[in-house]
Amino acid sequence: MVNQELLDILRCPACVREKDGLLEYYKESWLICQDCGRKYPVRDDIPVMLIDEGDKWANTAKDALPVPPPAN
């Protein structure tokens, strides 16, 4: 599980300069940007906050996200 203090400060790296980039913690496996819809996997309790990684899952429906996220 990701520490709540970390969740409070994390923002979408693609949106944070122009928007809030607020993230929803989903099923303890994903961080979903409320502005752009990018989805960042959480692997071994570590959020993978790379824009390229978020892009891979941007068009995947929230309820179709694999839990746990795949290794790569």
One Martini backbone bead per residue (centre of mass of N, CA, C, O) as a GRO file, in nm:
protein
   72
    1MET     BB    1   0.097   0.036   0.021
    2VAL     BB    2   0.056   0.366  -0.016
    3ASN     BB    3   0.142   0.640   0.120
    4GLN     BB    4  -0.054   0.908   0.202
    5GLU     BB    5   0.156   1.137   0.181
    6LEU     BB    6   0.231   1.072  -0.110
    7LEU     BB    7  -0.052   1.096  -0.237
    8ASP     BB    8  -0.086   1.405  -0.161
    9ILE     BB    9   0.169   1.499  -0.365
   10LEU     BB   10   0.092   1.362  -0.606
   11ARG     BB   11   0.124   1.412  -0.968
   12CYS     BB   12   0.076   1.460  -1.284
   13PRO     BB   13   0.338   1.511  -1.505
   14ALA     BB   14   0.157   1.619  -1.755
   15CYS     BB   15  -0.038   1.842  -1.579
   16VAL     BB   16   0.090   2.022  -1.343
   17ARG     BB   17   0.149   2.297  -1.508
   18GLU     BB   18  -0.180   2.345  -1.598
   19LYS     BB   19  -0.291   2.164  -1.369
   20ASP     BB   20  -0.356   1.964  -1.100
   21GLY     BB   21  -0.318   1.640  -1.129
   22LEU     BB   22  -0.508   1.459  -0.993
   23LEU     BB   23  -0.526   1.152  -0.801
   24GLU     BB   24  -0.647   0.824  -0.819
   25TYR     BB   25  -0.679   0.556  -0.601
   26TYR     BB   26  -0.684   0.228  -0.753
   27LYS     BB   27  -0.687  -0.073  -0.609
   28GLU     BB   28  -0.383  -0.043  -0.516
   29SER     BB   29  -0.265  -0.013  -0.855
   30TRP     BB   30  -0.360   0.291  -0.928
   31LEU     BB   31  -0.311   0.607  -1.100
   32ILE     BB   32  -0.558   0.858  -1.177
   33CYS     BB   33  -0.612   1.111  -1.382
   34GLN     BB   34  -0.855   1.374  -1.370
   35ASP     BB   35  -0.768   1.522  -1.645
   36CYS     BB   36  -0.636   1.296  -1.873
   37GLY     BB   37  -0.641   0.965  -1.789
   38ARG     BB   38  -0.399   0.867  -1.689
   39LYS     BB   39  -0.226   0.551  -1.604
   40TYR     BB   40  -0.057   0.450  -1.307
   41PRO     BB   41   0.134   0.219  -1.185
   42VAL     BB   42   0.158  -0.008  -0.900
   43ARG     BB   43   0.471  -0.144  -0.796
   44ASP     BB   44   0.555  -0.252  -0.506
   45ASP     BB   45   0.446   0.031  -0.384
   46ILE     BB   46   0.534   0.184  -0.665
   47PRO     BB   47   0.506   0.454  -0.844
   48VAL     BB   48   0.478   0.495  -1.204
   49MET     BB   49   0.568   0.834  -1.310
   50LEU     BB   50   0.550   0.792  -1.630
   51ILE     BB   51   0.428   0.912  -1.912
   52ASP     BB   52   0.460   0.660  -2.091
   53GLU     BB   53   0.301   0.478  -1.896
   54GLY     BB   54   0.034   0.641  -1.898
   55ASP     BB   55  -0.015   0.618  -2.208
   56LYS     BB   56  -0.067   0.308  -2.229
   57TRP     BB   57  -0.353   0.351  -2.037
   58ALA     BB   58  -0.545   0.589  -2.131
   59ASN     BB   59  -0.762   0.392  -2.309
   60THR     BB   60  -0.830   0.244  -2.053
   61ALA     BB   61  -1.056   0.131  -1.869
   62LYS     BB   62  -1.089   0.127  -1.541
   63ASP     BB   63  -1.235  -0.169  -1.527
   64ALA     BB   64  -0.982  -0.292  -1.725
   65LEU     BB   65  -0.771  -0.295  -1.525
   66PRO     BB   66  -0.508  -0.460  -1.411
   67VAL     BB   67  -0.504  -0.683  -1.117
   68PRO     BB   68  -0.227  -0.647  -1.125
   69PRO     BB   69   0.006  -0.502  -1.278
   70PRO     BB   70   0.212  -0.542  -1.508
   71ALA     BB   71   0.552  -0.553  -1.531
   72ASN     BB   72   0.539  -0.409  -1.857
   0.00000   0.00000   0.00000
